Amino acid sequence: MATMKKRSAEAVAVNESRAAPIQDLRQWLERVDEIGELIHVKEPVDVIEEMSAISYLVSKQNPSPAILFESPRGYENSPIGTKLLWNILGPSLRRIALTLEEAPDTSTVELIRRVKDKLKQRLAPREVPKSQAPFYENSLTGAKIDLNQLPIPKHWPLDGGRYAGTADCVITRDPDSGYLNVGTYRMMLQGKNEVGLYLSPGKDARLHITRSWQKGEPIQVAAAWGIDPLFMVIGSQTFAKNVSEYEFAGGVKGQPIPVARGTTTDLLLPANAELVIEGVIRLNSVKTEGPFGEFSGYYGRPEAGCPLVEVTALHYRSKPIITNALMADYPSNEQSGFFSIIRSARIWDDFDKLGIPGIQGVYCHPAGAGGFGVTVISLEQRYAGHAAQTLALAAQVPGGAYYTKWIIAVDEDVDPTDINQVIWAMSSRCNPIEDIDLLRNTWSTWLDPTQNPPEERPYGSKALINACKEHRYLPVFSKRTALRKEIYDQVASRWRKLGLPGEVPEVRAFEQESKVVYHEVGGFEPGKQPGEATANKEKEKEKKR
């Protein structure tokens, strides 16, 4: 009976996700609770390392639920009454699918395919009056602002401080074009009304700040610290410099994102956020920030000159929820699961825009430094050089250029999400001396621990690995062993009856009738290699000629 009730709840959640887009974090939590992937921790828990430790350990479970800490220790008497949400998406494909407005049971490749198509459906945000923005329920300005009243956590023992902006959206405006960037950047508490903003080279907000300072001007900035997780997913990506992430989020959502104008800034802020800060970065205002345990599973070094945000306003819903993302090794890295989906979709979308045919799937494996380090492309080879072209483009398109080190091309019969199949293809279809190329001085980050000395870290490198069957030898390439489709279907239909465990595994390649060319290698004679006698005869013929 309990199982039936659970399935019924899941069906309701699926129908709702298809019928009505999620509007805010609280509605997202309701949906996640319905599919059984949310736990409420009512006991007091310390924000200094204890919450992050729990998140790290829970992330290793399967399923790995989101965690809502309702009683941060030491903040029982805080007038703001904040809760903290950790392991938001974690390694859960079901929660990622819900966030991207798809059914929780959507398969990985299909989810990537659908999100890729959604990224083409951009919708401009819709400005609403301040009265319709929940985060304006409470507002503090001037001397009333004290960020120490918020339970801002410390994640790792050697972190340089407490970090609120790890699952956030930071809004800045391009001083030249006026477009709004919505990015996800870490923010370290620096004082009662100050936070530091860490930005890697080439990131949009860093470019906006640099350009404003070049013009001799301060720059307005805002950040939402309790958000619909979709903002974290979209804000983590690199898009065109003249299109706001609000438009991509609207395309995924299927409706315009409601935004409200700030009070101390002229920025458009996500209306349904839980907590929002507004501020200004004054001309050349910087402060040392970090270290911080990052997506690579290593500490990022302290940054001496990080922009310093002076907070001019704090707005929040009653009893707001602050979203937090743990950066760690896989699978405990909060971004790894959702990043693999959205980045894969971004790269696939880039291929579509460039008109590259035959792409069957793209996957940025979550174990590759939180989805950054490895990209696998499955393609149907349609012409000479097709695989090499695809590899070169994957290394430089906007969606895949940042950090990625290993780019692997496989044939259409290989599932790019199955790392075992990918390794098999690399081992049986890739000749290292012929099929691996290197790119130098590519776009990287100071957070890459392999680049030494540290000042070299903005410059990376990439390995392009062609694990496809060599195009010129496709007619004679050894034939893969594969099941016949009718036998697979026969077994699948009897799976439960046979008492076999789990679900029927998906199979990508089946036996197809085709001419097979076998190469005779000669018989066996003691003391001789196969084919040696034939080879000697050919040499004798050549001499006679």
TIKELUM-827898 format. One record per residue (C-alpha): residue number from 0; z, y, x; residue in three letters. Coordinates in steps of 0.5 Angstrom, whole numbers, plus 500, padded with zeros to 3 digits. Example, Ala and Ser with C-alpha at 12.3 -4.5 7.8 and 13.67 -1.06 7.14 Angstrom:
# residues 2
[0,[516,491,525],ala],
[1,[514,498,527],ser],
# end
This chain:
# residues 545
[0,[500,500,500],met],
[1,[502,505,506],ala],
[2,[495,503,509],thr],
[3,[491,505,502],met],
[4,[495,512,502],lys],
[5,[493,513,509],lys],
[6,[486,512,508],arg],
[7,[486,516,501],ser],
[8,[489,522,505],ala],
[9,[484,521,510],glu],
[10,[478,521,505],ala],
[11,[481,528,502],val],
[12,[481,531,509],ala],
[13,[474,529,510],val],
[14,[472,531,503],asn],
[15,[475,538,504],glu],
[16,[473,539,511],ser],
[17,[466,538,508],arg],
[18,[467,543,502],ala],
[19,[471,548,505],ala],
[20,[471,551,512],pro],
[21,[478,552,515],ile],
[22,[481,559,514],gln],
[23,[487,560,519],asp],
[24,[491,556,524],leu],
[25,[496,554,518],arg],
[26,[490,551,514],gln],
[27,[488,547,520],trp],
[28,[495,544,521],leu],
[29,[495,542,514],glu],
[30,[489,538,515],arg],
[31,[491,535,521],val],
[32,[498,533,518],asp],
[33,[493,529,512],glu],
[34,[490,525,517],ile],
[35,[497,523,521],gly],
[36,[496,527,527],glu],
[37,[501,532,527],leu],
[38,[509,531,529],ile],
[39,[514,536,527],his],
[40,[520,537,533],val],
[41,[526,540,529],lys],
[42,[531,539,535],glu],
[43,[531,545,540],pro],
[44,[527,544,546],val],
[45,[527,549,552],asp],
[46,[520,553,553],val],
[47,[522,552,561],ile],
[48,[518,546,563],glu],
[49,[521,542,557],glu],
[50,[515,543,552],met],
[51,[510,542,557],ser],
[52,[513,536,559],ala],
[53,[513,533,552],ile],
[54,[506,535,551],ser],
[55,[504,532,558],tyr],
[56,[507,525,556],leu],
[57,[505,525,549],val],
[58,[497,526,551],ser],
[59,[497,520,554],lys],
[60,[498,516,547],gln],
[61,[493,514,543],asn],
[62,[493,517,538],pro],
[63,[495,523,541],ser],
[64,[498,528,536],pro],
[65,[499,535,536],ala],
[66,[506,538,537],ile],
[67,[509,543,533],leu],
[68,[516,545,536],phe],
[69,[520,549,530],glu],
[70,[526,551,534],ser],
[71,[525,554,541],pro],
[72,[532,553,545],arg],
[73,[535,560,546],gly],
[74,[531,564,541],tyr],
[75,[535,562,535],glu],
[76,[536,569,534],asn],
[77,[530,572,535],ser],
[78,[528,577,530],pro],
[79,[520,574,530],ile],
[80,[522,567,529],gly],
[81,[516,564,533],thr],
[82,[514,557,533],lys],
[83,[510,553,538],leu],
[84,[504,549,537],leu],
[85,[502,544,543],trp],
[86,[497,539,545],asn],
[87,[493,542,539],ile],
[88,[486,538,540],leu],
[89,[489,534,546],gly],
[90,[484,528,547],pro],
[91,[483,527,539],ser],
[92,[476,526,537],leu],
[93,[478,527,530],arg],
[94,[482,533,531],arg],
[95,[476,536,535],ile],
[96,[471,534,529],ala],
[97,[476,537,524],leu],
[98,[476,544,528],thr],
[99,[468,544,529],leu],
[100,[468,543,521],glu],
[101,[466,536,521],glu],
[102,[468,529,518],ala],
[103,[474,526,523],pro],
[104,[470,520,524],asp],
[105,[464,523,526],thr],
[106,[462,519,533],ser],
[107,[461,523,539],thr],
[108,[454,523,540],val],
[109,[453,525,533],glu],
[110,[458,530,533],leu],
[111,[455,533,540],ile],
[112,[448,533,536],arg],
[113,[451,537,530],arg],
[114,[455,542,534],val],
[115,[448,543,538],lys],
[116,[445,545,532],asp],
[117,[450,549,529],lys],
[118,[450,554,535],leu],
[119,[443,556,533],lys],
[120,[446,559,526],gln],
[121,[449,565,529],arg],
[122,[453,569,523],leu],
[123,[456,576,525],ala],
[124,[463,577,523],pro],
[125,[465,581,517],arg],
[126,[470,587,517],glu],
[127,[476,587,512],val],
[128,[481,592,511],pro],
[129,[488,592,514],lys],
[130,[491,590,508],ser],
[131,[487,583,508],gln],
[132,[489,581,515],ala],
[133,[495,577,515],pro],
[134,[497,579,522],phe],
[135,[499,586,520],tyr],
[136,[505,583,516],glu],
[137,[509,586,522],asn],
[138,[507,591,527],ser],
[139,[511,594,533],leu],
[140,[509,600,538],thr],
[141,[512,604,543],gly],
[142,[519,602,546],ala],
[143,[520,597,540],lys],
[144,[515,592,544],ile],
[145,[519,587,548],asp],
[146,[515,581,549],leu],
[147,[521,577,552],asn],
[148,[523,576,545],gln],
[149,[518,571,544],leu],
[150,[519,564,547],pro],
[151,[513,565,552],ile],
[152,[513,558,556],pro],
[153,[513,556,563],lys],
[154,[508,550,564],his],
[155,[509,547,571],trp],
[156,[515,548,576],pro],
[157,[511,552,581],leu],
[158,[508,557,576],asp],
[159,[509,564,578],gly],
[160,[511,566,571],gly],
[161,[511,565,564],arg],
[162,[504,564,560],tyr],
[163,[503,566,553],ala],
[164,[495,566,554],gly],
[165,[493,559,555],thr],
[166,[490,558,548],ala],
[167,[488,565,546],asp],
[168,[482,569,545],cys],
[169,[482,575,549],val],
[170,[477,581,546],ile],
[171,[474,586,550],thr],
[172,[468,590,549],arg],
[173,[462,591,554],asp],
[174,[462,599,556],pro],
[175,[454,599,556],asp],
[176,[452,595,550],ser],
[177,[458,595,546],gly],
[178,[458,588,544],tyr],
[179,[465,584,543],leu],
[180,[466,578,548],asn],
[181,[471,573,545],val],
[182,[474,569,551],gly],
[183,[480,564,553],thr],
[184,[483,567,559],tyr],
[185,[490,565,561],arg],
[186,[496,571,561],met],
[187,[502,571,565],met],
[188,[508,575,562],leu],
[189,[509,581,567],gln],
[190,[514,585,563],gly],
[191,[517,587,556],lys],
[192,[510,590,555],asn],
[193,[506,588,560],glu],
[194,[501,582,561],val],
[195,[497,580,567],gly],
[196,[490,577,566],leu],
[197,[487,572,570],tyr],
[198,[479,572,570],leu],
[199,[474,568,575],ser],
[200,[468,571,578],pro],
[201,[462,572,573],gly],
[202,[466,571,567],lys],
[203,[465,576,561],asp],
[204,[471,580,561],ala],
[205,[472,581,568],arg],
[206,[465,584,568],leu],
[207,[467,589,563],his],
[208,[473,591,566],ile],
[209,[469,592,573],thr],
[210,[464,596,570],arg],
[211,[469,600,566],ser],
[212,[472,602,573],trp],
[213,[466,603,576],gln],
[214,[465,609,571],lys],
[215,[472,611,572],gly],
[216,[474,609,565],glu],
[217,[480,605,563],pro],
[218,[478,599,558],ile],
[219,[481,597,551],gln],
[220,[483,589,551],val],
[221,[486,585,545],ala],
[222,[489,578,545],ala],
[223,[491,573,539],ala],
[224,[496,568,541],trp],
[225,[496,564,535],gly],
[226,[489,562,533],ile],
[227,[484,557,529],asp],
[228,[483,552,534],pro],
[229,[475,554,534],leu],
[230,[476,560,537],phe],
[231,[479,557,543],met],
[232,[473,552,543],val],
[233,[468,557,543],ile],
[234,[472,562,547],gly],
[235,[472,557,553],ser],
[236,[464,557,553],gln],
[237,[459,562,557],thr],
[238,[454,565,552],phe],
[239,[449,570,553],ala],
[240,[451,577,555],lys],
[241,[449,581,549],asn],
[242,[451,576,543],val],
[243,[459,576,541],ser],
[244,[462,569,540],glu],
[245,[464,571,533],tyr],
[246,[457,570,531],glu],
[247,[457,563,534],phe],
[248,[464,562,531],ala],
[249,[461,564,524],gly],
[250,[455,559,525],gly],
[251,[460,553,527],val],
[252,[464,555,521],lys],
[253,[458,556,516],gly],
[254,[461,563,514],gln],
[255,[462,570,517],pro],
[256,[469,570,521],ile],
[257,[473,576,518],pro],
[258,[476,581,523],val],
[259,[480,587,522],ala],
[260,[480,594,526],arg],
[261,[486,595,531],gly],
[262,[491,600,531],thr],
[263,[491,603,538],thr],
[264,[484,600,540],thr],
[265,[478,600,536],asp],
[266,[477,593,537],leu],
[267,[475,588,532],leu],
[268,[481,583,531],leu],
[269,[481,576,528],pro],
[270,[484,577,521],ala],
[271,[487,571,520],asn],
[272,[491,570,527],ala],
[273,[498,569,527],glu],
[274,[500,574,533],leu],
[275,[496,579,536],val],
[276,[497,584,542],ile],
[277,[493,590,543],glu],
[278,[493,594,550],gly],
[279,[489,598,555],val],
[280,[488,596,562],ile],
[281,[488,603,566],arg],
[282,[484,605,572],leu],
[283,[485,600,578],asn],
[284,[491,597,575],ser],
[285,[493,590,578],val],
[286,[498,586,580],lys],
[287,[500,579,583],thr],
[288,[499,573,578],glu],
[289,[500,566,579],gly],
[290,[500,561,582],pro],
[291,[499,557,575],phe],
[292,[497,549,574],gly],
[293,[490,549,572],glu],
[294,[485,545,569],phe],
[295,[483,541,575],ser],
[296,[490,538,575],gly],
[297,[492,543,581],tyr],
[298,[495,549,582],tyr],
[299,[491,555,582],gly],
[300,[493,560,588],arg],
[301,[496,567,587],pro],
[302,[491,572,585],glu],
[303,[493,579,588],ala],
[304,[489,583,584],gly],
[305,[489,581,577],cys],
[306,[488,586,572],pro],
[307,[495,589,568],leu],
[308,[495,590,561],val],
[309,[499,595,558],glu],
[310,[501,592,551],val],
[311,[501,598,546],thr],
[312,[502,594,539],ala],
[313,[504,588,537],leu],
[314,[502,585,530],his],
[315,[505,578,527],tyr],
[316,[505,574,521],arg],
[317,[512,572,519],ser],
[318,[515,566,523],lys],
[319,[508,566,527],pro],
[320,[506,560,531],ile],
[321,[504,561,538],ile],
[322,[498,556,541],thr],
[323,[499,553,547],asn],
[324,[494,549,552],ala],
[325,[497,545,558],leu],
[326,[492,545,564],met],
[327,[493,538,567],ala],
[328,[490,532,570],asp],
[329,[486,527,565],tyr],
[330,[488,526,559],pro],
[331,[493,531,559],ser],
[332,[489,537,560],asn],
[333,[489,540,553],glu],
[334,[482,543,554],gln],
[335,[479,536,556],ser],
[336,[477,533,549],gly],
[337,[474,539,546],phe],
[338,[471,542,552],phe],
[339,[467,536,553],ser],
[340,[464,536,546],ile],
[341,[462,544,546],ile],
[342,[460,544,553],arg],
[343,[455,538,552],ser],
[344,[453,541,546],ala],
[345,[451,548,549],arg],
[346,[447,545,555],ile],
[347,[443,541,550],trp],
[348,[442,547,546],asp],
[349,[440,550,552],asp],
[350,[435,544,553],phe],
[351,[432,546,546],asp],
[352,[431,553,547],lys],
[353,[427,551,554],leu],
[354,[423,546,550],gly],
[355,[425,540,554],ile],
[356,[423,534,550],pro],
[357,[426,527,550],gly],
[358,[433,529,551],ile],
[359,[437,523,547],gln],
[360,[444,526,549],gly],
[361,[448,530,553],val],
[362,[456,529,555],tyr],
[363,[461,532,560],cys],
[364,[466,527,561],his],
[365,[473,530,560],pro],
[366,[476,526,566],ala],
[367,[471,531,570],gly],
[368,[476,536,571],ala],
[369,[477,538,564],gly],
[370,[470,537,562],gly],
[371,[467,542,568],phe],
[372,[466,537,573],gly],
[373,[461,532,571],val],
[374,[455,532,566],thr],
[375,[451,526,564],val],
[376,[444,527,561],ile],
[377,[440,521,557],ser],
[378,[433,522,556],leu],
[379,[426,519,554],glu],
[380,[422,520,560],gln],
[381,[415,522,558],arg],
[382,[412,525,564],tyr],
[383,[412,525,572],ala],
[384,[418,529,574],gly],
[385,[421,529,567],his],
[386,[428,527,570],ala],
[387,[428,531,576],ala],
[388,[426,537,572],gln],
[389,[432,536,567],thr],
[390,[437,535,573],leu],
[391,[435,542,576],ala],
[392,[435,545,569],leu],
[393,[442,542,567],ala],
[394,[445,545,574],ala],
[395,[443,552,572],gln],
[396,[443,553,565],val],
[397,[448,558,562],pro],
[398,[452,552,559],gly],
[399,[452,548,565],gly],
[400,[452,553,571],ala],
[401,[459,554,572],tyr],
[402,[463,549,577],tyr],
[403,[459,543,575],thr],
[404,[459,538,581],lys],
[405,[456,532,579],trp],
[406,[449,532,574],ile],
[407,[447,525,572],ile],
[408,[440,523,569],ala],
[409,[440,516,565],val],
[410,[435,513,561],asp],
[411,[435,513,553],glu],
[412,[438,506,553],asp],
[413,[444,508,556],val],
[414,[450,512,552],asp],
[415,[452,518,556],pro],
[416,[459,518,553],thr],
[417,[460,511,556],asp],
[418,[462,511,563],ile],
[419,[461,504,564],asn],
[420,[454,504,562],gln],
[421,[453,510,567],val],
[422,[456,507,573],ile],
[423,[452,501,571],trp],
[424,[445,505,571],ala],
[425,[447,509,578],met],
[426,[448,502,581],ser],
[427,[442,499,578],ser],
[428,[437,505,578],arg],
[429,[439,510,583],cys],
[430,[436,509,590],asn],
[431,[441,514,594],pro],
[432,[436,516,599],ile],
[433,[431,518,594],glu],
[434,[434,520,588],asp],
[435,[440,524,590],ile],
[436,[439,532,591],asp],
[437,[444,537,593],leu],
[438,[444,545,591],leu],
[439,[448,549,595],arg],
[440,[452,556,594],asn],
[441,[452,555,586],thr],
[442,[457,559,581],trp],
[443,[464,556,582],ser],
[444,[471,558,582],thr],
[445,[477,560,586],trp],
[446,[480,554,582],leu],
[447,[476,549,586],asp],
[448,[481,546,591],pro],
[449,[475,542,595],thr],
[450,[473,549,597],gln],
[451,[476,551,604],asn],
[452,[477,556,607],pro],
[453,[479,559,600],pro],
[454,[475,565,601],glu],
[455,[469,560,600],glu],
[456,[471,558,593],arg],
[457,[467,562,589],pro],
[458,[461,558,592],tyr],
[459,[460,551,590],gly],
[460,[455,546,591],ser],
[461,[452,540,586],lys],
[462,[449,533,587],ala],
[463,[443,532,582],leu],
[464,[443,524,581],ile],
[465,[437,521,578],asn],
[466,[439,514,575],ala],
[467,[433,513,571],cys],
[468,[428,508,572],lys],
[469,[423,511,577],glu],
[470,[417,514,573],his],
[471,[412,511,577],arg],
[472,[414,504,577],tyr],
[473,[416,504,569],leu],
[474,[411,498,568],pro],
[475,[414,494,573],val],
[476,[421,495,573],phe],
[477,[426,489,572],ser],
[478,[427,488,565],lys],
[479,[434,489,562],arg],
[480,[438,484,558],thr],
[481,[439,486,551],ala],
[482,[441,483,545],leu],
[483,[436,482,539],arg],
[484,[437,487,533],lys],
[485,[438,481,528],glu],
[486,[443,477,532],ile],
[487,[447,484,533],tyr],
[488,[447,485,525],asp],
[489,[448,478,524],gln],
[490,[455,478,528],val],
[491,[457,485,526],ala],
[492,[456,483,519],ser],
[493,[461,477,520],arg],
[494,[466,481,525],trp],
[495,[472,481,520],arg],
[496,[471,474,518],lys],
[497,[471,471,525],leu],
[498,[477,475,526],gly],
[499,[475,479,532],leu],
[500,[479,485,534],pro],
[501,[478,492,533],gly],
[502,[471,495,530],glu],
[503,[464,493,532],val],
[504,[462,496,538],pro],
[505,[456,500,538],glu],
[506,[450,498,542],val],
[507,[444,503,544],arg],
[508,[439,498,547],ala],
[509,[436,492,544],phe],
[510,[431,487,546],glu],
[511,[424,489,545],gln],
[512,[417,485,546],glu],
[513,[413,488,552],ser],
[514,[409,485,557],lys],
[515,[414,483,563],val],
[516,[411,483,570],val],
[517,[415,479,575],tyr],
[518,[414,479,582],his],
[519,[414,472,586],glu],
[520,[418,472,592],val],
[521,[416,465,595],gly],
[522,[420,459,595],gly],
[523,[426,457,600],phe],
[524,[425,454,607],glu],
[525,[431,453,612],pro],
[526,[431,458,617],gly],
[527,[426,463,613],lys],
[528,[427,469,608],gln],
[529,[423,468,601],pro],
[530,[416,471,602],gly],
[531,[416,470,610],glu],
[532,[410,465,610],ala],
[533,[406,469,605],thr],
[534,[407,476,609],ala],
[535,[405,472,616],asn],
[536,[399,470,613],lys],
[537,[397,477,611],glu],
[538,[398,480,618],lys],
[539,[394,474,620],glu],
[540,[388,476,615],lys],
[541,[389,484,618],glu],
[542,[388,482,625],lys],
[543,[382,478,623],lys],
[544,[379,484,620],arg],
# end
